[in-house]
Amino acid sequence: MKERMVGVEEKIAFIERHVEDLDSALMELYDRLAAMERDLARLREEKQRGFEASDQPSPEDEKPPHW
């Protein structure tokens, strides 16, 4: 019976460690995603300011060259 308890405790310890590792990885990915979202928002703002300053139509509004 004691050997069985030791085995269960080892499995629980492994699972706890694994959950901690997964939590750390998830938090790292969350931080990276948040940084990318900030960068994307900044790039969109810069793009919009650039088009507003140049008085050129945005690429979305331009017709393709073959029209």
mmCIF file as Biopython writes it, N, C-alpha, C and O atoms, coordinates in Angstrom:
data_model
#
loop_
_atom_site.group_PDB
_atom_site.id
_atom_site.type_symbol
_atom_site.label_atom_id
_atom_site.label_alt_id
_atom_site.label_comp_id
_atom_site.label_asym_id
_atom_site.label_entity_id
_atom_site.label_seq_id
_atom_site.pdbx_PDB_ins_code
_atom_site.Cartn_x
_atom_site.Cartn_y
_atom_site.Cartn_z
_atom_site.occupancy
_atom_site.B_iso_or_equiv
_atom_site.auth_seq_id
_atom_site.auth_asym_id
_atom_site.pdbx_PDB_model_num
ATOM 1   N N  . MET A ? 1  ? 0.823  -1.200 0.000   1.0 0.0 1  A 1 
ATOM 2   C CA . MET A ? 1  ? 0.000  0.000  0.000   1.0 0.0 1  A 1 
ATOM 3   C C  . MET A ? 1  ? 0.865  1.260  0.000   1.0 0.0 1  A 1 
ATOM 4   O O  . MET A ? 1  ? 0.562  2.237  -0.686  1.0 0.0 1  A 1 
ATOM 5   N N  . LYS A ? 2  ? 1.953  1.221  0.786   1.0 0.0 2  A 1 
ATOM 6   C CA . LYS A ? 2  ? 2.833  2.384  0.860   1.0 0.0 2  A 1 
ATOM 7   C C  . LYS A ? 2  ? 3.464  2.685  -0.500  1.0 0.0 2  A 1 
ATOM 8   O O  . LYS A ? 2  ? 3.585  3.847  -0.887  1.0 0.0 2  A 1 
ATOM 9   N N  . GLU A ? 3  ? 3.867  1.632  -1.227  1.0 0.0 3  A 1 
ATOM 10  C CA . GLU A ? 3  ? 4.454  1.829  -2.549  1.0 0.0 3  A 1 
ATOM 11  C C  . GLU A ? 3  ? 3.451  2.484  -3.505  1.0 0.0 3  A 1 
ATOM 12  O O  . GLU A ? 3  ? 3.814  3.315  -4.337  1.0 0.0 3  A 1 
ATOM 13  N N  . ARG A ? 4  ? 2.202  2.096  -3.367  1.0 0.0 4  A 1 
ATOM 14  C CA . ARG A ? 4  ? 1.161  2.668  -4.221  1.0 0.0 4  A 1 
ATOM 15  C C  . ARG A ? 4  ? 0.984  4.158  -3.919  1.0 0.0 4  A 1 
ATOM 16  O O  . ARG A ? 4  ? 0.811  4.960  -4.837  1.0 0.0 4  A 1 
ATOM 17  N N  . MET A ? 5  ? 1.024  4.524  -2.653  1.0 0.0 5  A 1 
ATOM 18  C CA . MET A ? 5  ? 0.902  5.937  -2.264  1.0 0.0 5  A 1 
ATOM 19  C C  . MET A ? 5  ? 2.076  6.747  -2.789  1.0 0.0 5  A 1 
ATOM 20  O O  . MET A ? 5  ? 1.904  7.875  -3.252  1.0 0.0 5  A 1 
ATOM 21  N N  . VAL A ? 6  ? 3.267  6.170  -2.717  1.0 0.0 6  A 1 
ATOM 22  C CA . VAL A ? 6  ? 4.452  6.861  -3.230  1.0 0.0 6  A 1 
ATOM 23  C C  . VAL A ? 6  ? 4.290  7.091  -4.726  1.0 0.0 6  A 1 
ATOM 24  O O  . VAL A ? 6  ? 4.608  8.173  -5.221  1.0 0.0 6  A 1 
ATOM 25  N N  . GLY A ? 7  ? 3.806  6.100  -5.448  1.0 0.0 7  A 1 
ATOM 26  C CA . GLY A ? 7  ? 3.585  6.239  -6.882  1.0 0.0 7  A 1 
ATOM 27  C C  . GLY A ? 7  ? 2.573  7.331  -7.193  1.0 0.0 7  A 1 
ATOM 28  O O  . GLY A ? 7  ? 2.769  8.117  -8.120  1.0 0.0 7  A 1 
ATOM 29  N N  . VAL A ? 8  ? 1.499  7.381  -6.427  1.0 0.0 8  A 1 
ATOM 30  C CA . VAL A ? 8  ? 0.478  8.407  -6.631  1.0 0.0 8  A 1 
ATOM 31  C C  . VAL A ? 8  ? 1.056  9.784  -6.330  1.0 0.0 8  A 1 
ATOM 32  O O  . VAL A ? 8  ? 0.801  10.737 -7.066  1.0 0.0 8  A 1 
ATOM 33  N N  . GLU A ? 9  ? 1.828  9.897  -5.261  1.0 0.0 9  A 1 
ATOM 34  C CA . GLU A ? 9  ? 2.445  11.178 -4.915  1.0 0.0 9  A 1 
ATOM 35  C C  . GLU A ? 9  ? 3.421  11.634 -5.994  1.0 0.0 9  A 1 
ATOM 36  O O  . GLU A ? 9  ? 3.494  12.826 -6.292  1.0 0.0 9  A 1 
ATOM 37  N N  . GLU A ? 10 ? 4.164  10.713 -6.576  1.0 0.0 10 A 1 
ATOM 38  C CA . GLU A ? 10 ? 5.085  11.060 -7.654  1.0 0.0 10 A 1 
ATOM 39  C C  . GLU A ? 10 ? 4.322  11.569 -8.878  1.0 0.0 10 A 1 
ATOM 40  O O  . GLU A ? 10 ? 4.728  12.542 -9.513  1.0 0.0 10 A 1 
ATOM 41  N N  . LYS A ? 11 ? 3.226  10.908 -9.195  1.0 0.0 11 A 1 
ATOM 42  C CA . LYS A ? 11 ? 2.419  11.342 -10.330 1.0 0.0 11 A 1 
ATOM 43  C C  . LYS A ? 11 ? 1.819  12.716 -10.079 1.0 0.0 11 A 1 
ATOM 44  O O  . LYS A ? 11 ? 1.780  13.550 -10.983 1.0 0.0 11 A 1 
ATOM 45  N N  . ILE A ? 12 ? 1.357  12.955 -8.875  1.0 0.0 12 A 1 
ATOM 46  C CA . ILE A ? 12 ? 0.793  14.266 -8.542  1.0 0.0 12 A 1 
ATOM 47  C C  . ILE A ? 12 ? 1.866  15.338 -8.649  1.0 0.0 12 A 1 
ATOM 48  O O  . ILE A ? 12 ? 1.609  16.418 -9.181  1.0 0.0 12 A 1 
ATOM 49  N N  . ALA A ? 13 ? 3.066  15.057 -8.152  1.0 0.0 13 A 1 
ATOM 50  C CA . ALA A ? 13 ? 4.169  16.013 -8.227  1.0 0.0 13 A 1 
ATOM 51  C C  . ALA A ? 13 ? 4.510  16.307 -9.689  1.0 0.0 13 A 1 
ATOM 52  O O  . ALA A ? 13 ? 4.763  17.456 -10.049 1.0 0.0 13 A 1 
ATOM 53  N N  . PHE A ? 14 ? 4.516  15.269 -10.529 1.0 0.0 14 A 1 
ATOM 54  C CA . PHE A ? 14 ? 4.795  15.462 -11.954 1.0 0.0 14 A 1 
ATOM 55  C C  . PHE A ? 14 ? 3.735  16.342 -12.592 1.0 0.0 14 A 1 
ATOM 56  O O  . PHE A ? 14 ? 4.056  17.264 -13.341 1.0 0.0 14 A 1 
ATOM 57  N N  . ILE A ? 15 ? 2.474  16.061 -12.297 1.0 0.0 15 A 1 
ATOM 58  C CA . ILE A ? 15 ? 1.373  16.838 -12.878 1.0 0.0 15 A 1 
ATOM 59  C C  . ILE A ? 15 ? 1.430  18.280 -12.414 1.0 0.0 15 A 1 
ATOM 60  O O  . ILE A ? 15 ? 1.217  19.193 -13.212 1.0 0.0 15 A 1 
ATOM 61  N N  . GLU A ? 16 ? 1.715  18.504 -11.134 1.0 0.0 16 A 1 
ATOM 62  C CA . GLU A ? 16 ? 1.816  19.881 -10.620 1.0 0.0 16 A 1 
ATOM 63  C C  . GLU A ? 16 ? 2.925  20.634 -11.334 1.0 0.0 16 A 1 
ATOM 64  O O  . GLU A ? 16 ? 2.749  21.797 -11.697 1.0 0.0 16 A 1 
ATOM 65  N N  . ARG A ? 17 ? 4.058  19.989 -11.539 1.0 0.0 17 A 1 
ATOM 66  C CA . ARG A ? 17 ? 5.186  20.622 -12.235 1.0 0.0 17 A 1 
ATOM 67  C C  . ARG A ? 17 ? 4.803  20.938 -13.679 1.0 0.0 17 A 1 
ATOM 68  O O  . ARG A ? 17 ? 5.113  22.009 -14.201 1.0 0.0 17 A 1 
ATOM 69  N N  . HIS A ? 18 ? 4.127  19.989 -14.304 1.0 0.0 18 A 1 
ATOM 70  C CA . HIS A ? 18 ? 3.718  20.171 -15.689 1.0 0.0 18 A 1 
ATOM 71  C C  . HIS A ? 18 ? 2.738  21.342 -15.812 1.0 0.0 18 A 1 
ATOM 72  O O  . HIS A ? 18 ? 2.846  22.140 -16.742 1.0 0.0 18 A 1 
ATOM 73  N N  . VAL A ? 19 ? 1.805  21.449 -14.903 1.0 0.0 19 A 1 
ATOM 74  C CA . VAL A ? 19 ? 0.842  22.549 -14.921 1.0 0.0 19 A 1 
ATOM 75  C C  . VAL A ? 19 ? 1.567  23.883 -14.727 1.0 0.0 19 A 1 
ATOM 76  O O  . VAL A ? 19 ? 1.238  24.863 -15.395 1.0 0.0 19 A 1 
ATOM 77  N N  . GLU A ? 20 ? 2.534  23.934 -13.835 1.0 0.0 20 A 1 
ATOM 78  C CA . GLU A ? 20 ? 3.312  25.158 -13.625 1.0 0.0 20 A 1 
ATOM 79  C C  . GLU A ? 20 ? 4.076  25.545 -14.896 1.0 0.0 20 A 1 
ATOM 80  O O  . GLU A ? 20 ? 4.125  26.717 -15.268 1.0 0.0 20 A 1 
ATOM 81  N N  . ASP A ? 21 ? 4.668  24.551 -15.552 1.0 0.0 21 A 1 
ATOM 82  C CA . ASP A ? 21 ? 5.392  24.829 -16.805 1.0 0.0 21 A 1 
ATOM 83  C C  . ASP A ? 21 ? 4.446  25.352 -17.889 1.0 0.0 21 A 1 
ATOM 84  O O  . ASP A ? 21 ? 4.773  26.298 -18.606 1.0 0.0 21 A 1 
ATOM 85  N N  . LEU A ? 22 ? 3.281  24.734 -17.998 1.0 0.0 22 A 1 
ATOM 86  C CA . LEU A ? 22 ? 2.304  25.184 -18.987 1.0 0.0 22 A 1 
ATOM 87  C C  . LEU A ? 22 ? 1.807  26.588 -18.663 1.0 0.0 22 A 1 
ATOM 88  O O  . LEU A ? 22 ? 1.599  27.395 -19.569 1.0 0.0 22 A 1 
ATOM 89  N N  . ASP A ? 23 ? 1.618  26.881 -17.402 1.0 0.0 23 A 1 
ATOM 90  C CA . ASP A ? 23 ? 1.171  28.213 -16.995 1.0 0.0 23 A 1 
ATOM 91  C C  . ASP A ? 23 ? 2.224  29.259 -17.366 1.0 0.0 23 A 1 
ATOM 92  O O  . ASP A ? 23 ? 1.887  30.335 -17.860 1.0 0.0 23 A 1 
ATOM 93  N N  . SER A ? 24 ? 3.478  28.945 -17.130 1.0 0.0 24 A 1 
ATOM 94  C CA . SER A ? 24 ? 4.558  29.874 -17.487 1.0 0.0 24 A 1 
ATOM 95  C C  . SER A ? 24 ? 4.603  30.110 -18.991 1.0 0.0 24 A 1 
ATOM 96  O O  . SER A ? 24 ? 4.755  31.243 -19.446 1.0 0.0 24 A 1 
ATOM 97  N N  . ALA A ? 25 ? 4.470  29.034 -19.756 1.0 0.0 25 A 1 
ATOM 98  C CA . ALA A ? 25 ? 4.494  29.169 -21.215 1.0 0.0 25 A 1 
ATOM 99  C C  . ALA A ? 25 ? 3.305  29.996 -21.699 1.0 0.0 25 A 1 
ATOM 100 O O  . ALA A ? 25 ? 3.447  30.819 -22.603 1.0 0.0 25 A 1 
ATOM 101 N N  . LEU A ? 26 ? 2.151  29.781 -21.108 1.0 0.0 26 A 1 
ATOM 102 C CA . LEU A ? 26 ? 0.961  30.527 -21.501 1.0 0.0 26 A 1 
ATOM 103 C C  . LEU A ? 26 ? 1.112  32.008 -21.180 1.0 0.0 26 A 1 
ATOM 104 O O  . LEU A ? 26 ? 0.734  32.855 -21.989 1.0 0.0 26 A 1 
ATOM 105 N N  . MET A ? 27 ? 1.651  32.327 -20.029 1.0 0.0 27 A 1 
ATOM 106 C CA . MET A ? 27 ? 1.865  33.727 -19.662 1.0 0.0 27 A 1 
ATOM 107 C C  . MET A ? 27 ? 2.871  34.391 -20.601 1.0 0.0 27 A 1 
ATOM 108 O O  . MET A ? 27 ? 2.701  35.554 -20.968 1.0 0.0 27 A 1 
ATOM 109 N N  . GLU A ? 28 ? 3.906  33.669 -20.987 1.0 0.0 28 A 1 
ATOM 110 C CA . GLU A ? 28 ? 4.884  34.215 -21.930 1.0 0.0 28 A 1 
ATOM 111 C C  . GLU A ? 28 ? 4.229  34.504 -23.276 1.0 0.0 28 A 1 
ATOM 112 O O  . GLU A ? 28 ? 4.471  35.550 -23.877 1.0 0.0 28 A 1 
ATOM 113 N N  . LEU A ? 29 ? 3.401  33.578 -23.747 1.0 0.0 29 A 1 
ATOM 114 C CA . LEU A ? 29 ? 2.701  33.796 -25.016 1.0 0.0 29 A 1 
ATOM 115 C C  . LEU A ? 29 ? 1.723  34.956 -24.918 1.0 0.0 29 A 1 
ATOM 116 O O  . LEU A ? 29 ? 1.572  35.720 -25.872 1.0 0.0 29 A 1 
ATOM 117 N N  . TYR A ? 30 ? 1.061  35.096 -23.782 1.0 0.0 30 A 1 
ATOM 118 C CA . TYR A ? 30 ? 0.140  36.218 -23.582 1.0 0.0 30 A 1 
ATOM 119 C C  . TYR A ? 30 ? 0.896  37.544 -23.674 1.0 0.0 30 A 1 
ATOM 120 O O  . TYR A ? 30 ? 0.438  38.483 -24.325 1.0 0.0 30 A 1 
ATOM 121 N N  . ASP A ? 31 ? 2.053  37.613 -23.019 1.0 0.0 31 A 1 
ATOM 122 C CA . ASP A ? 31 ? 2.856  38.838 -23.060 1.0 0.0 31 A 1 
ATOM 123 C C  . ASP A ? 31 ? 3.309  39.153 -24.491 1.0 0.0 31 A 1 
ATOM 124 O O  . ASP A ? 31 ? 3.281  40.308 -24.916 1.0 0.0 31 A 1 
ATOM 125 N N  . ARG A ? 32 ? 3.724  38.123 -25.226 1.0 0.0 32 A 1 
ATOM 126 C CA . ARG A ? 32 ? 4.157  38.333 -26.606 1.0 0.0 32 A 1 
ATOM 127 C C  . ARG A ? 32 ? 2.994  38.792 -27.478 1.0 0.0 32 A 1 
ATOM 128 O O  . ARG A ? 32 ? 3.160  39.672 -28.323 1.0 0.0 32 A 1 
ATOM 129 N N  . LEU A ? 33 ? 1.825  38.206 -27.279 1.0 0.0 33 A 1 
ATOM 130 C CA . LEU A ? 33 ? 0.647  38.603 -28.046 1.0 0.0 33 A 1 
ATOM 131 C C  . LEU A ? 33 ? 0.268  40.045 -27.745 1.0 0.0 33 A 1 
ATOM 132 O O  . LEU A ? 33 ? -0.056 40.805 -28.658 1.0 0.0 33 A 1 
ATOM 133 N N  . ALA A ? 34 ? 0.305  40.425 -26.484 1.0 0.0 34 A 1 
ATOM 134 C CA . ALA A ? 34 ? -0.026 41.799 -26.108 1.0 0.0 34 A 1 
ATOM 135 C C  . ALA A ? 34 ? 0.953  42.778 -26.760 1.0 0.0 34 A 1 
ATOM 136 O O  . ALA A ? 34 ? 0.545  43.838 -27.234 1.0 0.0 34 A 1 
ATOM 137 N N  . ALA A ? 35 ? 2.233  42.429 -26.785 1.0 0.0 35 A 1 
ATOM 138 C CA . ALA A ? 35 ? 3.228  43.294 -27.418 1.0 0.0 35 A 1 
ATOM 139 C C  . ALA A ? 35 ? 2.969  43.410 -28.923 1.0 0.0 35 A 1 
ATOM 140 O O  . ALA A ? 35 ? 3.093  44.494 -29.494 1.0 0.0 35 A 1 
ATOM 141 N N  . MET A ? 36 ? 2.613  42.306 -29.556 1.0 0.0 36 A 1 
ATOM 142 C CA . MET A ? 36 ? 2.325  42.335 -30.990 1.0 0.0 36 A 1 
ATOM 143 C C  . MET A ? 36 ? 1.082  43.165 -31.285 1.0 0.0 36 A 1 
ATOM 144 O O  . MET A ? 36 ? 1.036  43.879 -32.286 1.0 0.0 36 A 1 
ATOM 145 N N  . GLU A ? 37 ? 0.083  43.076 -30.426 1.0 0.0 37 A 1 
ATOM 146 C CA . GLU A ? 37 ? -1.121 43.884 -30.624 1.0 0.0 37 A 1 
ATOM 147 C C  . GLU A ? 37 ? -0.800 45.372 -30.501 1.0 0.0 37 A 1 
ATOM 148 O O  . GLU A ? 37 ? -1.325 46.186 -31.260 1.0 0.0 37 A 1 
ATOM 149 N N  . ARG A ? 38 ? 0.063  45.728 -29.546 1.0 0.0 38 A 1 
ATOM 150 C CA . ARG A ? 38 ? 0.471  47.135 -29.409 1.0 0.0 38 A 1 
ATOM 151 C C  . ARG A ? 38 ? 1.234  47.591 -30.652 1.0 0.0 38 A 1 
ATOM 152 O O  . ARG A ? 38 ? 1.006  48.688 -31.161 1.0 0.0 38 A 1 
ATOM 153 N N  . ASP A ? 39 ? 2.138  46.740 -31.137 1.0 0.0 39 A 1 
ATOM 154 C CA . ASP A ? 39 ? 2.908  47.082 -32.339 1.0 0.0 39 A 1 
ATOM 155 C C  . ASP A ? 39 ? 1.983  47.252 -33.544 1.0 0.0 39 A 1 
ATOM 156 O O  . ASP A ? 39 ? 2.150  48.185 -34.329 1.0 0.0 39 A 1 
ATOM 157 N N  . LEU A ? 40 ? 1.024  46.364 -33.689 1.0 0.0 40 A 1 
ATOM 158 C CA . LEU A ? 40 ? 0.091  46.450 -34.806 1.0 0.0 40 A 1 
ATOM 159 C C  . LEU A ? 40 ? -0.729 47.733 -34.736 1.0 0.0 40 A 1 
ATOM 160 O O  . LEU A ? 40 ? -0.924 48.396 -35.755 1.0 0.0 40 A 1 
ATOM 161 N N  . ALA A ? 41 ? -1.205 48.086 -33.563 1.0 0.0 41 A 1 
ATOM 162 C CA . ALA A ? 41 ? -1.982 49.316 -33.407 1.0 0.0 41 A 1 
ATOM 163 C C  . ALA A ? 41 ? -1.121 50.533 -33.759 1.0 0.0 41 A 1 
ATOM 164 O O  . ALA A ? 41 ? -1.593 51.466 -34.409 1.0 0.0 41 A 1 
ATOM 165 N N  . ARG A ? 42 ? 0.137  50.516 -33.328 1.0 0.0 42 A 1 
ATOM 166 C CA . ARG A ? 42 ? 1.047  51.617 -33.639 1.0 0.0 42 A 1 
ATOM 167 C C  . ARG A ? 42 ? 1.286  51.718 -35.142 1.0 0.0 42 A 1 
ATOM 168 O O  . ARG A ? 42 ? 1.269  52.814 -35.702 1.0 0.0 42 A 1 
ATOM 169 N N  . LEU A ? 43 ? 1.507  50.587 -35.793 1.0 0.0 43 A 1 
ATOM 170 C CA . LEU A ? 43 ? 1.737  50.592 -37.241 1.0 0.0 43 A 1 
ATOM 171 C C  . LEU A ? 43 ? 0.511  51.073 -38.002 1.0 0.0 43 A 1 
ATOM 172 O O  . LEU A ? 43 ? 0.639  51.790 -38.995 1.0 0.0 43 A 1 
ATOM 173 N N  . ARG A ? 44 ? -0.661 50.690 -37.552 1.0 0.0 44 A 1 
ATOM 174 C CA . ARG A ? 44 ? -1.893 51.163 -38.203 1.0 0.0 44 A 1 
ATOM 175 C C  . ARG A ? 44 ? -2.037 52.678 -38.066 1.0 0.0 44 A 1 
ATOM 176 O O  . ARG A ? 44 ? -2.422 53.368 -39.010 1.0 0.0 44 A 1 
ATOM 177 N N  . GLU A ? 45 ? -1.719 53.181 -36.872 1.0 0.0 45 A 1 
ATOM 178 C CA . GLU A ? 45 ? -1.788 54.634 -36.668 1.0 0.0 45 A 1 
ATOM 179 C C  . GLU A ? 45 ? -0.784 55.353 -37.553 1.0 0.0 45 A 1 
ATOM 180 O O  . GLU A ? 45 ? -1.115 56.371 -38.162 1.0 0.0 45 A 1 
ATOM 181 N N  . GLU A ? 46 ? 0.437  54.841 -37.633 1.0 0.0 46 A 1 
ATOM 182 C CA . GLU A ? 46 ? 1.451  55.462 -38.483 1.0 0.0 46 A 1 
ATOM 183 C C  . GLU A ? 46 ? 1.025  55.432 -39.949 1.0 0.0 46 A 1 
ATOM 184 O O  . GLU A ? 46 ? 1.212  56.409 -40.674 1.0 0.0 46 A 1 
ATOM 185 N N  . LYS A ? 47 ? 0.461  54.328 -40.377 1.0 0.0 47 A 1 
ATOM 186 C CA . LYS A ? 47 ? 0.002  54.211 -41.758 1.0 0.0 47 A 1 
ATOM 187 C C  . LYS A ? 47 ? -1.098 55.235 -42.023 1.0 0.0 47 A 1 
ATOM 188 O O  . LYS A ? 47 ? -1.073 55.923 -43.045 1.0 0.0 47 A 1 
ATOM 189 N N  . GLN A ? 48 ? -2.043 55.338 -41.127 1.0 0.0 48 A 1 
ATOM 190 C CA . GLN A ? 48 ? -3.147 56.274 -41.316 1.0 0.0 48 A 1 
ATOM 191 C C  . GLN A ? 48 ? -2.650 57.716 -41.329 1.0 0.0 48 A 1 
ATOM 192 O O  . GLN A ? 48 ? -3.089 58.516 -42.155 1.0 0.0 48 A 1 
ATOM 193 N N  . ARG A ? 49 ? -1.745 58.046 -40.429 1.0 0.0 49 A 1 
ATOM 194 C CA . ARG A ? 49 ? -1.183 59.405 -40.406 1.0 0.0 49 A 1 
ATOM 195 C C  . ARG A ? 49 ? -0.431 59.695 -41.692 1.0 0.0 49 A 1 
ATOM 196 O O  . ARG A ? 49 ? -0.495 60.809 -42.210 1.0 0.0 49 A 1 
ATOM 197 N N  . GLY A ? 50 ? 0.273  58.714 -42.205 1.0 0.0 50 A 1 
ATOM 198 C CA . GLY A ? 50 ? 1.032  58.896 -43.441 1.0 0.0 50 A 1 
ATOM 199 C C  . GLY A ? 50 ? 0.126  59.189 -44.614 1.0 0.0 50 A 1 
ATOM 200 O O  . GLY A ? 50 ? 0.435  60.059 -45.429 1.0 0.0 50 A 1 
ATOM 201 N N  . PHE A ? 51 ? -0.979 58.487 -44.718 1.0 0.0 51 A 1 
ATOM 202 C CA . PHE A ? 51 ? -1.912 58.721 -45.815 1.0 0.0 51 A 1 
ATOM 203 C C  . PHE A ? 51 ? -2.642 60.043 -45.642 1.0 0.0 51 A 1 
ATOM 204 O O  . PHE A ? 51 ? -2.910 60.733 -46.625 1.0 0.0 51 A 1 
ATOM 205 N N  . GLU A ? 52 ? -2.963 60.400 -44.420 1.0 0.0 52 A 1 
ATOM 206 C CA . GLU A ? 52 ? -3.634 61.677 -44.185 1.0 0.0 52 A 1 
ATOM 207 C C  . GLU A ? 52 ? -2.706 62.839 -44.521 1.0 0.0 52 A 1 
ATOM 208 O O  . GLU A ? 52 ? -3.145 63.850 -45.069 1.0 0.0 52 A 1 
ATOM 209 N N  . ALA A ? 53 ? -1.437 62.696 -44.195 1.0 0.0 53 A 1 
ATOM 210 C CA . ALA A ? 53 ? -0.474 63.771 -44.442 1.0 0.0 53 A 1 
ATOM 211 C C  . ALA A ? 53 ? -0.177 63.931 -45.930 1.0 0.0 53 A 1 
ATOM 212 O O  . ALA A ? 53 ? 0.111  65.038 -46.385 1.0 0.0 53 A 1 
ATOM 213 N N  . SER A ? 54 ? -0.243 62.858 -46.680 1.0 0.0 54 A 1 
ATOM 214 C CA . SER A ? 54 ? 0.126  62.946 -48.098 1.0 0.0 54 A 1 
ATOM 215 C C  . SER A ? 54 ? -1.069 63.215 -49.003 1.0 0.0 54 A 1 
ATOM 216 O O  . SER A ? 54 ? -0.882 63.428 -50.201 1.0 0.0 54 A 1 
ATOM 217 N N  . ASP A ? 55 ? -2.256 63.214 -48.489 1.0 0.0 55 A 1 
ATOM 218 C CA . ASP A ? 55 ? -3.480 63.425 -49.263 1.0 0.0 55 A 1 
ATOM 219 C C  . ASP A ? 55 ? -3.624 62.429 -50.409 1.0 0.0 55 A 1 
ATOM 220 O O  . ASP A ? 55 ? -4.283 62.720 -51.408 1.0 0.0 55 A 1 
ATOM 221 N N  . GLN A ? 56 ? -3.025 61.285 -50.273 1.0 0.0 56 A 1 
ATOM 222 C CA . GLN A ? 56 ? -3.180 60.224 -51.263 1.0 0.0 56 A 1 
ATOM 223 C C  . GLN A ? 56 ? -4.249 59.254 -50.773 1.0 0.0 56 A 1 
ATOM 224 O O  . GLN A ? 56 ? -4.403 59.059 -49.568 1.0 0.0 56 A 1 
ATOM 225 N N  . PRO A ? 57 ? -4.979 58.653 -51.687 1.0 0.0 57 A 1 
ATOM 226 C CA . PRO A ? 57 ? -5.958 57.660 -51.250 1.0 0.0 57 A 1 
ATOM 227 C C  . PRO A ? 57 ? -5.250 56.450 -50.656 1.0 0.0 57 A 1 
ATOM 228 O O  . PRO A ? 57 ? -4.143 56.101 -51.066 1.0 0.0 57 A 1 
ATOM 229 N N  . SER A ? 58 ? -5.884 55.831 -49.711 1.0 0.0 58 A 1 
ATOM 230 C CA . SER A ? 58 ? -5.284 54.647 -49.113 1.0 0.0 58 A 1 
ATOM 231 C C  . SER A ? 58 ? -5.307 53.510 -50.129 1.0 0.0 58 A 1 
ATOM 232 O O  . SER A ? 58 ? -6.135 53.523 -51.039 1.0 0.0 58 A 1 
ATOM 233 N N  . PRO A ? 59 ? -4.427 52.539 -49.995 1.0 0.0 59 A 1 
ATOM 234 C CA . PRO A ? 59 ? -4.394 51.426 -50.950 1.0 0.0 59 A 1 
ATOM 235 C C  . PRO A ? 59 ? -5.737 50.695 -51.036 1.0 0.0 59 A 1 
ATOM 236 O O  . PRO A ? 59 ? -6.066 50.146 -52.087 1.0 0.0 59 A 1 
ATOM 237 N N  . GLU A ? 60 ? -6.507 50.676 -49.967 1.0 0.0 60 A 1 
ATOM 238 C CA . GLU A ? 60 ? -7.804 50.019 -49.993 1.0 0.0 60 A 1 
ATOM 239 C C  . GLU A ? 60 ? -8.775 50.733 -50.928 1.0 0.0 60 A 1 
ATOM 240 O O  . GLU A ? 60 ? -9.671 50.104 -51.490 1.0 0.0 60 A 1 
ATOM 241 N N  . ASP A ? 61 ? -8.600 52.054 -51.099 1.0 0.0 61 A 1 
ATOM 242 C CA . ASP A ? 61 ? -9.503 52.842 -51.922 1.0 0.0 61 A 1 
ATOM 243 C C  . ASP A ? 61 ? -9.065 52.916 -53.384 1.0 0.0 61 A 1 
ATOM 244 O O  . ASP A ? 61 ? -9.851 53.320 -54.241 1.0 0.0 61 A 1 
ATOM 245 N N  . GLU A ? 62 ? -7.849 52.541 -53.676 1.0 0.0 62 A 1 
ATOM 246 C CA . GLU A ? 62 ? -7.346 52.623 -55.048 1.0 0.0 62 A 1 
ATOM 247 C C  . GLU A ? 62 ? -7.860 51.468 -55.882 1.0 0.0 62 A 1 
ATOM 248 O O  . GLU A ? 62 ? -8.028 50.355 -55.385 1.0 0.0 62 A 1 
ATOM 249 N N  . LYS A ? 63 ? -8.108 51.739 -57.152 1.0 0.0 63 A 1 
ATOM 250 C CA . LYS A ? 63 ? -8.497 50.693 -58.082 1.0 0.0 63 A 1 
ATOM 251 C C  . LYS A ? 63 ? -7.232 49.995 -58.580 1.0 0.0 63 A 1 
ATOM 252 O O  . LYS A ? 63 ? -6.175 50.617 -58.692 1.0 0.0 63 A 1 
ATOM 253 N N  . PRO A ? 64 ? -7.346 48.725 -58.871 1.0 0.0 64 A 1 
ATOM 254 C CA . PRO A ? 64 ? -6.182 48.011 -59.405 1.0 0.0 64 A 1 
ATOM 255 C C  . PRO A ? 64 ? -5.727 48.624 -60.721 1.0 0.0 64 A 1 
ATOM 256 O O  . PRO A ? 64 ? -6.529 49.259 -61.406 1.0 0.0 64 A 1 
ATOM 257 N N  . PRO A ? 65 ? -4.461 48.451 -61.094 1.0 0.0 65 A 1 
ATOM 258 C CA . PRO A ? 65 ? -3.914 49.076 -62.295 1.0 0.0 65 A 1 
ATOM 259 C C  . PRO A ? 65 ? -4.622 48.683 -63.575 1.0 0.0 65 A 1 
ATOM 260 O O  . PRO A ? 65 ? -4.603 49.455 -64.534 1.0 0.0 65 A 1 
ATOM 261 N N  . HIS A ? 66 ? -5.236 47.534 -63.632 1.0 0.0 66 A 1 
ATOM 262 C CA . HIS A ? 66 ? -5.859 47.086 -64.871 1.0 0.0 66 A 1 
ATOM 263 C C  . HIS A ? 66 ? -7.242 47.675 -65.095 1.0 0.0 66 A 1 
ATOM 264 O O  . HIS A ? 66 ? -7.886 47.323 -66.083 1.0 0.0 66 A 1 
ATOM 265 N N  . TRP A ? 67 ? -7.730 48.556 -64.227 1.0 0.0 67 A 1 
ATOM 266 C CA . TRP A ? 67 ? -9.064 49.179 -64.396 1.0 0.0 67 A 1 
ATOM 267 C C  . TRP A ? 67 ? -8.972 50.432 -65.175 1.0 0.0 67 A 1 
ATOM 268 O O  . TRP A ? 67 ? -9.987 51.087 -65.414 1.0 0.0 67 A 1 
#
